[in-house]
Every structure is written in C-alpha cells, then in structure tokens.
Amino acid sequence: MTAQGVLTTDAQPERDSGAKIPDLVVFSVAFLWLVAYALYTGDGWEDFFISIRHSVNLVEGNGLTYQPGQRIQGFSSPLNVFVGAAAVAVTRGMPIDVTLWAWRMPSLAAFSIGLVFLTNALGGLRLSSRGLSVLIPAALYLLESKSVAFSSNGMETGFLLFFLAGALWVMAAGVGRHPWRMGVCWAGLLLTRPDSIVAIVLMAVSCLLWTAEGRRSESRGLAGAFGLAALVYLPWVLWAWSYYGSPVPLTILAKQPLTPWLLRRFLMLPANLPATWADLFLPPYAGSGGWEGFRPVALLLGAIGALSFLWTRGTLLCRRASLIAFGATCFLTVIPRAMPWYLPGAFLFTLPALGSVLGRLQNELDARRLGAGRLVLLLSLAPLLFSGWLLIDYAQLARSSMRVLEDGNRRVLGTWLARNAQPGDRVFLECPGFIGYYSGLTMLDYPGIVSPEVVQARRRAGDNPAAAAAALSPEWLVLRPVELEYLEAANPGWLINGYRLVQTFDASPAFRALEPLHPEALFGATFLVFRRGA
C-alpha cells in the first residue's frame, strides 16, 4: 500500500467527499489570526532585543556580534538574526516597534504556511462533518499559546514550525520520492535552531521504522536529504567557527551547568517526562503563571500525542509523528533548561496522533451505527475550548506585561542607564534584552549568553551569580529583590561595602492592579540599580 493510501485510512476517510478548503484560505486565516494577536498584545520578547542588537551591529558595519569590538554569538538562530537584519535595513532610522513589525511579516507568513503544510499532510482541510482528523489538529495549531506568541513576538518559532511542518508534509508524501524537499526542510531547521539535529535524527529513525515504499527507497531518500542539508548548513558552521572561535553559540555554552548533569537527569527522566508532555499544551512558564490547575488535561493531550506510536492501528504518519514527539520530549526533559520556545516543535508532532485518534473514534462509532456523532464532536471541542481559553488568558497577560513590565519598566530602565552611565561601563544582570538594547552598554549577564567574561568567571570563581559578580566587579548591578537577597547571603558585605543603591524601578503596583490573578509574574516587576562606589 502506498504512503498516501495508508494515510487515507484514518487521516481522511475516502468517503469524505467534502470540498477541500483552498490553501490560500487556510493561509489567510492563520496570518490574520496572528496579526490580530500581535496588534492586541504588542508583545515583544526579551530575547528578540538580544538578537536584534546583533542585527543592528551587522547593518551598521560592526560585524555580526552583540558587542562591537568583541565577536560574540549571543544568538541561537542564524536565520532569525538575518531576518532581523533585513528588518533593520528596511526600517533604518525608524522606532524599534516598526522594526519588530517588519520582522513579524515573514515570521507570520512562515507560521501560516506551516498550517498549510500540516493540513495537506493530513489529507486536506475539507467542508465536511467527517473532517475532525484534520480540523482538530489545524485548530489546535492556531490556538496553542506558545506557538502563537513566539511566532509573533520576535522568536524563531514561526520559521521552526514552517520547516517542521514542511518535513511532516514530505513524510506524508514519501521521502524516497522527494528527498530534495526534505533536505531543504532539514537545512532550514539547522539554520533556525542548531539543536534541530535531534528532530532530524528522530525523523530519519521513524521513517526507517515504518515505511510505505520499502526501506531501500526510504534510505536513499534520507541519505539524499542528509547530504543536501549538510551542503547548505556546513558553510555557516565553518564561517561561525572561524569568526567566533567556536561552532557552538555562546547561548548554548552559557546555559550548560559546569557540574555533571546528564546521567542524573537521564535517571530522573521517567519521573519528569509527564511534566514536559503537559507543558506542550500549557502557556509559557505555566508553573509560575497560574495555570497549574490545567495540567491534568494538558497531560492527557500530551500523553496521547507522544505515546500513539505504540498504537498499532494508528496511521503511518500518526506513528511516525508520535515517535518524534516522544523522542523530542525526552530530549527536552533531559537538557538542563528547556525554554518555552523549545516546545512548539514537539507540540506540532503530537497533532497527527490527536487527529488520528478522533478520526478513528468517529469511524468506529459510525460503523457500529451508534449515532454518537455529537458525542465525538463534543469530545473534539473539549481540547479546543481548553486551548482557546489558555490563549485568551495568556494574551491578556502578555498585553499587560508588555505595557507595564517591558515598555513601562525595563525600557525606561535601559534609557535611564544610557543617560547616567559612561560609554565603557558594564552592567551585571540576568535579563540583557530590553535593558541592553536601550542602554547600549556592555552587558555582563548571568549565565553569560552575551558575555564570554561571565562564562569565564563562572569557570574560574564559581558557578553562581554571586561569585561571578564579585570576580568581575562591574560598574553597575541591576537586580531583582530576590537576586539582591541571594547576593547578600552568598557574599556578606561585598555589595554593601562596594556599591550604593541609586535608583529603583518598581512596576508592581500598576501590574498588580491589571493582573490580580497572575501574581507570579511580579517576579520581573521590580529592579534595584546599584552603582559601584562608596
């Protein structure tokens, strides 16, 4: 049976004669949906202001670096930085908000084409009551808060979903027949996020485990795809190695703990894995955002998506995608710091399984003439209502955070430093995005994603903020209250004797009034600014 024949068994029943919704309509709905989200929230992510500072330096002739005069690769996504550079070049001299919108256009388009790839991989979105196996995954794609937010606020997520969904589409059509398409997708993934090699390996393994046209054809196609991806990606690796002195971005080097961690985290994998499955369907930082009560439902959805490769009656695409989701969530559980924007890729691969399960349930009930179509519809609406409510709640939080905590506090803090600090001054802090962009100063961030000095200090003086700050003795410290308490406890007398408090930036009253149900977000509402000197 051909790959397409296997797919139609569950993904889109052949008796479904509903008209296929044109791809342009699917694209337009997704694009306008994200435009509406961006207009409502105005969200610009902290890390966008780190990567866009590299882009600005590149356009201004200072090199692809965070700090002019130093070759610092403080970004993980080459593609995102080059898209940012194009946005900077087009909007040169305009406010950063305009530059963010110029960046958004290709990202929102990539996200929207990703939905087109997904629906076509599943058989096409149709005007029919029998389209649950495609409609539900498509709707979940549009409602998942992390995917929507990080595709519109400056992260590389839209491009990541574009290439992953494209690879899913190729897997449905047959890698052996379209190796160059898979190679382009894999090359794009590597240029979007270098750790995408994990997803690429998982795709290859899943295609070899469950084949439709024979392993020989599949193996030839995979080999060709690997070759093309390597051919496209290798020049960047060689250039980055020669320019930065390492092919590994500083963002990755800085986030790795200096003490052994792999074996310990691997042994804890069975206990920690369910939390990662749930996080796939929860908003960013769910543990500190007030969404823990939704974890059981999210866990159920995540477990179905990640374990359906064990289901022998699942479609070919369902089993392949589910295995990829399972492997990806294992990887995200084992690594030390799985950031929220790492999760949408694994989330995408749970969708074919969820659609296949609902499609099979619908087929089975109809075959037995139980007349339970409405029950299946209600079951299908439950995850959509769940994801929709979380997206609305997160969008409101993102809107308040952007207005009060980011534009109203961190941006103000950065511009204040630009006025009061000397050009060569260094600032020690945890969050160098907004503050670093608006101040233009040298950031000594912990753990050191834009600061090689901090990484070296961690190795030399101790892997903790207090030891790194004392070793570097910066001109400025920007600390949250909890960070201040930690530094004073870890190194008594050092801060009091060497620094004085010169300014406090506190947005907590304004934020508390807007978001009384999200007190955990107050973590980033208050900053204390210290200057070195008696």
C-alpha positions as MATLAB code, in Angstrom:
seq = 'MTAQGVLTTDAQPERDSGAKIPDLVVFSVAFLWLVAYALYTGDGWEDFFISIRHSVNLVEGNGLTYQPGQRIQGFSSPLNVFVGAAAVAVTRGMPIDVTLWAWRMPSLAAFSIGLVFLTNALGGLRLSSRGLSVLIPAALYLLESKSVAFSSNGMETGFLLFFLAGALWVMAAGVGRHPWRMGVCWAGLLLTRPDSIVAIVLMAVSCLLWTAEGRRSESRGLAGAFGLAALVYLPWVLWAWSYYGSPVPLTILAKQPLTPWLLRRFLMLPANLPATWADLFLPPYAGSGGWEGFRPVALLLGAIGALSFLWTRGTLLCRRASLIAFGATCFLTVIPRAMPWYLPGAFLFTLPALGSVLGRLQNELDARRLGAGRLVLLLSLAPLLFSGWLLIDYAQLARSSMRVLEDGNRRVLGTWLARNAQPGDRVFLECPGFIGYYSGLTMLDYPGIVSPEVVQARRRAGDNPAAAAAALSPEWLVLRPVELEYLEAANPGWLINGYRLVQTFDASPAFRALEPLHPEALFGATFLVFRRGA';
ca = [
       0.000    0.000    0.000;
       1.373    3.432   -0.824;
       2.080    6.100    1.777;
      -0.888    8.104    0.619;
      -3.098    5.021    0.809;
      -2.093    4.397    4.393;
      -2.784    7.987    5.273;
      -6.306    7.980    3.881;
      -7.238    5.024    6.125;
      -7.681    7.312    9.119;
      -6.475   10.799    8.320;
      -9.158   11.481    5.736;
     -11.719    8.781    5.010;
     -12.152    8.205    1.308;
     -15.932    8.515    1.545;
     -15.466   12.110    2.709;
     -16.436   13.955   -0.464;
     -16.426   17.434    1.064;
     -14.776   20.167   -0.950;
     -11.202   20.917    0.042;
     -10.708   24.378    1.510;
      -8.186   26.240   -0.672;
      -4.696   26.607    0.754;
      -4.884   30.380    0.290;
      -7.892   30.498    2.623;
      -6.080   28.407    5.249;
      -3.026   30.659    4.967;
      -5.068   33.865    5.197;
      -6.974   32.754    8.286;
      -3.744   31.846   10.094;
      -1.971   35.043    9.042;
      -4.801   37.353   10.092;
      -5.173   35.418   13.352;
      -1.564   36.152   14.290;
      -1.793   39.754   13.134;
      -4.762   40.179   15.477;
      -2.785   38.628   18.345;
       0.195   40.918   17.710;
      -1.992   44.014   17.467;
      -3.788   43.168   20.686;
      -0.766   42.251   22.799;
       2.011   44.343   21.227;
       4.225   41.594   22.592;
       7.980   41.848   22.032;
      10.029   39.145   23.706;
      13.131   39.756   25.834;
      15.341   37.614   23.600;
      14.272   39.497   20.470;
      16.090   42.546   21.788;
      19.222   40.434   22.214;
      19.172   39.094   18.663;
      18.145   42.416   17.106;
      21.190   44.095   18.684;
      23.315   41.642   16.662;
      21.287   42.574   13.579;
      21.772   46.301   14.167;
      25.521   45.859   14.568;
      25.655   43.867   11.332;
      23.743   46.507    9.368;
      25.849   49.319   10.848;
      29.087   47.603    9.853;
      30.173   46.477   13.319;
      30.023   42.772   12.495;
      27.564   40.072   13.450;
      28.093   40.487   17.169;
      26.355   41.666   20.308;
      29.122   43.985   21.451;
      31.156   45.990   18.905;
      34.819   45.123   19.263;
      34.064   41.594   20.505;
      32.959   38.635   18.430;
      30.029   37.352   20.485;
      27.463   34.900   19.106;
      24.739   35.606   21.606;
      22.025   34.102   19.410;
      20.975   30.540   18.610;
      19.166   31.152   15.327;
      21.210   32.438   12.381;
      18.070   32.652   10.251;
      16.257   34.797   12.806;
      19.171   37.217   13.085;
      19.416   37.620    9.306;
      15.659   38.211    9.041;
      16.130   40.781   11.817;
      18.960   42.389    9.861;
      16.698   42.698    6.818;
      14.024   44.296    9.024;
      16.592   46.729   10.454;
      17.810   47.657    6.966;
      14.275   48.276    5.688;
      13.231   50.360    8.713;
      16.543   52.101    9.377;
      16.027   55.256   11.418;
      12.529   54.209   12.500;
      11.459   53.145   16.025;
      12.167   49.580   17.103;
       8.416   48.888   17.187;
       8.316   49.394   13.417;
      11.330   47.111   13.026;
       9.542   44.442   15.052;
       6.575   44.633   12.679;
       8.910   44.354    9.693;
      10.342   41.195   11.302;
       6.852   39.887   12.052;
       5.703   39.776    8.430;
       7.942   36.876    7.289;
       7.518   35.098   10.628;
       3.722   35.241   10.495;
       3.835   34.085    6.879;
       6.066   31.146    7.839;
       3.692   30.153   10.650;
       0.728   30.343    8.267;
       2.392   28.271    5.537;
       3.211   25.770    8.275;
      -0.535   25.317    8.817;
      -0.981   24.729    5.076;
       1.733   22.054    5.188;
       0.100   20.425    8.221;
      -3.388   20.246    6.732;
      -2.089   18.890    3.438;
      -0.007   16.265    5.228;
      -3.195   15.095    6.944;
      -5.203   14.922    3.732;
      -6.533   18.436    3.340;
      -8.993   20.564    5.292;
     -12.493   19.966    3.968;
     -16.021   21.341    4.304;
     -17.405   18.173    5.798;
     -18.637   16.714    9.051;
     -16.051   13.960    8.597;
     -13.003   16.181    8.776;
     -12.244   16.007   12.503;
      -8.896   14.296   11.955;
      -7.702   17.411   10.095;
      -9.870   20.141   11.606;
      -8.854   19.453   15.220;
      -5.084   19.472   14.577;
      -5.460   22.649   12.486;
      -7.481   24.393   15.190;
      -5.053   23.326   17.926;
      -2.174   24.685   15.818;
      -3.898   28.081   15.769;
      -4.818   28.054   19.463;
      -1.605   26.847   21.119;
      -0.386   29.842   23.116;
       3.388   29.285   22.864;
       3.276   28.731   19.100;
       1.189   31.859   18.538;
       3.104   34.056   20.966;
       6.647   33.121   19.960;
       5.822   33.321   16.251;
       4.812   36.961   16.678;
       6.997   38.376   19.471;
      10.460   38.087   17.945;
      11.500   34.465   18.434;
      12.337   31.979   15.667;
       9.291   29.777   16.336;
       7.377   30.685   13.173;
      10.294   29.640   10.986;
      10.799   26.477   13.058;
       7.169   25.451   12.588;
       7.401   26.208    8.867;
      10.286   23.790    8.324;
       8.964   21.134   10.711;
       5.509   21.160    9.139;
       7.161   21.075    5.716;
       9.097   17.981    6.777;
       5.850   16.427    8.026;
       4.280   17.076    4.629;
       7.231   15.404    2.886;
       6.951   12.413    5.248;
       3.315   12.038    4.196;
       4.144   12.258    0.503;
       7.171    9.955    0.755;
      10.776   10.915    1.488;
      12.016    8.499   -1.178;
      10.108   10.451   -3.823;
      11.028   13.920   -2.574;
      14.490   13.809   -0.942;
      15.408   17.339   -2.004;
      12.297   18.746   -0.312;
      13.254   17.047    2.936;
      16.837   18.266    2.535;
      15.649   21.862    2.201;
      13.481   21.479    5.304;
      16.338   19.981    7.303;
      18.793   22.665    6.206;
      16.264   25.321    7.197;
      15.804   23.660   10.576;
      19.542   23.674   11.271;
      19.778   27.341   10.331;
      16.765   28.091   12.535;
      17.939   26.129   15.582;
      21.134   24.017   15.628;
      19.623   21.585   18.154;
      17.141   20.653   15.418;
      19.587   17.852   14.618;
      17.693   15.897   17.308;
      14.409   16.248   15.395;
      16.154   15.361   12.128;
      17.555   12.136   13.579;
      14.149   11.250   15.023;
      12.514   11.840   11.637;
      15.002    9.538    9.959;
      14.511    6.815   12.581;
      10.710    6.995   12.334;
      10.823    6.791    8.530;
      13.014    3.688    8.683;
      10.901    2.011   11.362;
       7.607    2.400    9.483;
       7.977    2.508    5.720;
       5.417    2.573    2.939;
       7.584    2.108   -0.140;
      10.372   -0.081    1.210;
      13.416    0.713    3.302;
      15.720    0.889    0.293;
      13.791    3.740   -1.275;
      13.358    5.430    2.097;
      17.053    5.066    2.913;
      18.112    6.567   -0.417;
      15.769    9.486    0.108;
      17.013   10.094    3.648;
      20.651    9.910    2.533;
      19.988   12.474   -0.173;
      18.206   14.735    2.293;
      21.091   14.492    4.776;
      23.575   15.331    2.027;
      21.676   18.397    0.850;
      21.134   19.658    4.415;
      24.839   19.272    5.210;
      25.800   21.021    1.972;
      23.616   24.030    2.826;
      24.425   24.206    6.550;
      28.174   23.482    6.508;
      29.254   26.926    5.162;
      27.567   28.612    8.135;
      29.292   26.258   10.594;
      32.712   26.904    9.044;
      32.189   30.659    8.962;
      30.920   30.801   12.565;
      33.868   28.664   13.694;
      36.368   30.993   12.042;
      34.603   34.191   13.157;
      33.601   33.365   16.732;
      36.247   30.757   17.511;
      33.628   28.054   18.118;
      30.835   26.497   16.049;
      28.694   26.303   19.209;
      26.786   29.519   20.049;
      27.571   31.188   23.351;
      23.883   30.861   24.225;
      24.302   27.077   24.375;
      27.676   27.107   26.131;
      26.428   29.507   28.814;
      23.303   27.521   29.655;
      25.143   24.278   30.360;
      25.925   23.720   34.054;
      29.589   23.161   34.860;
      28.866   20.166   37.093;
      27.939   16.739   35.635;
      24.226   16.610   34.922;
      23.420   14.236   32.055;
      23.379   10.931   33.961;
      21.388   12.395   36.858;
      18.737   13.917   34.602;
      18.558   10.783   32.472;
      17.833    8.692   35.546;
      15.066   11.128   36.502;
      13.520   11.009   33.010;
      10.557    8.700   33.849;
       9.521   10.945   36.726;
       9.953   14.234   34.847;
       8.676   13.286   31.388;
       4.922   13.707   32.150;
       5.528   17.327   33.147;
       7.059   18.010   29.726;
       4.104   16.369   27.967;
       1.763   18.682   29.850;
       3.915   21.746   29.135;
       3.394   21.183   25.393;
      -0.228   22.317   25.794;
       0.215   24.959   28.529;
       1.223   28.633   28.193;
       4.848   29.722   28.705;
       6.171   29.305   32.238;
       2.973   27.562   33.287;
       4.376   26.749   36.717;
       4.743   30.444   37.558;
       1.833   31.761   35.527;
      -1.122   30.442   37.467;
      -2.058   27.622   35.065;
      -1.081   24.600   37.162;
      -4.734   23.674   37.637;
      -4.968   22.905   33.906;
      -2.070   20.443   33.993;
      -4.139   17.183   34.131;
      -5.971   17.977   30.868;
      -2.734   19.101   29.222;
      -1.020   15.913   30.389;
      -3.745   13.783   28.811;
      -3.383   15.539   25.447;
       0.392   15.390   25.570;
       0.457   11.722   26.525;
      -1.882   10.783   23.647;
       0.291   12.690   21.208;
       3.609   11.309   22.465;
       2.605    7.665   23.016;
       0.411    6.947   19.985;
       3.370    5.399   18.161;
       2.588    2.318   20.306;
      -0.912    2.157   18.791;
      -0.755   -0.485   16.060;
      -3.921    0.794   14.365;
      -2.612    4.319   14.017;
      -1.861    5.765   10.587;
       1.639    5.736    9.197;
       2.007    9.481    9.715;
       0.462    9.251   13.187;
       3.013    6.690   14.383;
       5.959    8.475   12.808;
       4.996   11.882   14.208;
       4.191   10.465   17.632;
       7.595    8.796   17.893;
       9.236   12.108   17.006;
       7.159   13.854   19.692;
       8.141   11.202   22.233;
      11.856   11.471   21.428;
      11.753   15.273   21.382;
      10.069   15.457   24.785;
      12.664   13.050   26.201;
      15.388   15.383   24.915;
      13.646   18.458   26.345;
      13.299   16.727   29.710;
      16.952   15.720   29.914;
      18.562   19.042   28.938;
      19.119   21.462   31.852;
      16.951   24.385   30.705;
      14.113   23.707   28.262;
      12.803   27.185   27.485;
       9.129   27.612   26.492;
      10.034   28.409   22.874;
      11.722   24.997   22.584;
       8.358   23.228   22.998;
       6.230   24.158   19.926;
       8.239   21.847   17.673;
       7.423   18.798   19.793;
       3.833   20.032   20.119;
       3.442   20.056   16.329;
       4.229   16.345   16.110;
       1.513   15.440   18.613;
      -1.198   16.807   16.306;
      -1.381   13.941   13.764;
      -1.878   11.495   16.629;
      -4.663   13.541   18.222;
      -6.388   13.888   14.854;
      -5.972   10.194   14.093;
      -7.426    9.131   17.446;
     -10.513   11.303   16.941;
     -10.890   10.196   13.344;
     -10.711    6.526   14.341;
     -13.249    7.061   17.128;
     -15.614    8.735   14.690;
     -15.231    5.902   12.170;
     -15.746    3.167   14.772;
     -18.905    4.705   16.205;
     -20.371    5.291   12.769;
     -19.525    1.737   11.690;
     -21.484    0.398   14.647;
     -24.355    2.783   13.853;
     -24.365    4.071   17.401;
     -25.426    7.533   16.316;
     -22.760    9.076   18.520;
     -21.554   11.745   16.126;
     -22.497   14.510   18.559;
     -20.547   12.803   21.327;
     -17.422   12.715   19.163;
     -17.977   16.368   18.274;
     -18.188   17.293   21.962;
     -15.049   15.298   22.712;
     -13.319   17.146   19.885;
     -14.446   20.548   21.113;
     -13.027   19.964   24.604;
      -9.316   20.388   23.694;
     -10.194   23.376   21.504;
     -12.052   25.137   24.315;
      -9.180   24.266   26.649;
      -6.504   25.701   24.342;
      -8.643   28.687   23.393;
      -9.204   29.715   26.997;
      -5.485   29.432   27.799;
      -4.579   31.501   24.733;
      -7.023   34.259   25.692;
      -5.743   34.327   29.262;
      -2.109   34.373   28.144;
      -2.778   37.083   25.542;
      -4.215   39.331   28.254;
      -1.183   38.654   30.442;
       1.193   39.336   27.546;
      -0.588   42.627   26.803;
      -0.310   43.777   30.420;
       3.295   42.602   30.719;
       4.347   44.436   27.575;
       2.724   47.696   28.592;
       3.683   47.739   32.256;
       6.720   45.495   32.778;
       8.554   45.821   29.469;
       7.765   49.192   27.868;
       6.817   50.748   31.207;
       9.760   49.480   33.249;
      12.642   47.680   31.500;
      12.686   50.059   28.548;
      12.642   53.016   30.960;
      15.441   51.435   32.983;
      17.554   50.942   29.857;
      17.135   54.531   28.687;
      17.937   55.755   32.222;
      21.212   53.823   32.164;
      22.023   55.257   28.738;
      21.728   58.762   30.230;
      23.543   58.116   33.506;
      26.293   55.608   32.695;
      29.606   56.139   30.953;
      30.052   54.549   27.493;
      32.511   51.917   28.746;
      30.519   50.902   31.832;
      29.498   47.275   32.376;
      26.146   46.136   33.773;
      25.692   42.853   35.650;
      22.161   41.455   35.455;
      20.129   38.413   34.439;
      17.991   39.877   31.612;
      20.052   41.746   28.993;
      17.328   42.087   26.328;
      15.359   45.308   26.789;
      17.901   46.849   29.177;
      20.852   46.017   26.954;
      19.186   47.255   23.780;
      18.010   50.591   25.190;
      21.143   51.315   27.212;
      23.668   50.252   24.568;
      26.086   49.291   27.365;
      28.190   46.189   27.836;
      26.022   43.521   29.445;
      27.552   41.062   31.911;
      24.553   38.788   32.004;
      24.251   35.643   34.070;
      24.752   32.884   32.914;
      26.605   34.653   30.095;
      24.627   34.223   26.869;
      26.042   37.555   25.585;
      29.063   37.753   27.862;
      32.121   35.490   27.489;
      33.534   37.211   30.587;
      30.745   35.796   32.746;
      31.237   32.273   31.381;
      34.949   32.539   32.163;
      34.235   33.930   35.637;
      31.885   31.020   36.349;
      34.640   28.576   35.469;
      37.241   30.478   37.456;
      35.400   31.744   40.533;
      32.339   29.520   40.911;
      29.169   28.638   39.046;
      26.815   31.083   40.777;
      25.830   34.754   40.281;
      27.472   35.986   43.497;
      30.879   34.548   42.615;
      30.697   35.812   39.031;
      29.656   39.339   40.094;
      32.413   39.570   42.718;
      35.035   38.353   40.251;
      34.047   40.870   37.568;
      33.311   43.871   39.858;
      31.101   45.680   37.298;
      30.284   49.370   37.425;
      26.544   48.647   37.672;
      24.313   45.954   39.136;
      20.662   45.602   38.103;
      18.973   43.170   40.481;
      15.533   41.906   41.306;
      14.821   41.869   45.058;
      15.242   38.090   45.255;
      18.578   38.354   43.432;
      19.702   41.044   45.858;
      18.894   38.786   48.803;
      20.842   35.945   47.213;
      23.939   38.070   46.583;
      23.929   39.431   50.125;
      23.519   35.957   51.620;
      26.142   34.333   49.399;
      28.754   37.074   49.811;
      28.010   39.081   53.010;
      29.295   42.635   52.985;
      30.511   42.670   49.393;
      27.542   44.583   47.995;
      27.135   46.988   50.914;
      30.813   47.883   51.008;
      31.296   48.290   47.273;
      28.007   49.587   45.865;
      25.233   52.040   46.584;
      21.608   51.941   45.580;
      20.970   54.793   43.140;
      17.556   54.015   41.622;
      14.556   51.720   41.982;
      12.254   50.802   39.117;
       9.082   49.284   40.538;
       6.087   48.480   38.306;
       4.478   46.060   40.754;
       1.577   48.326   41.891;
       0.488   49.046   38.317;
       0.859   45.425   37.261;
      -0.908   44.059   40.321;
      -3.887   46.281   39.543;
      -4.094   44.937   35.976;
      -3.345   41.260   36.654;
      -4.501   40.314   40.158;
      -4.835   36.654   39.080;
      -1.209   36.383   37.951;
       0.872   37.480   40.946;
       3.717   35.150   39.903;
       4.542   37.491   37.008;
       5.539   40.162   39.558;
       8.943   38.437   39.619;
      10.026   40.797   36.844;
       8.269   43.924   38.106;
      10.939   45.440   40.380;
      14.601   46.230   39.686;
      17.154   47.811   42.002;
      20.042   49.647   40.359;
      23.370   49.770   42.192;
      26.448   51.755   41.204;
      29.963   50.861   42.262;
      31.460   53.302   44.726;
      31.178   54.416   48.332;
];
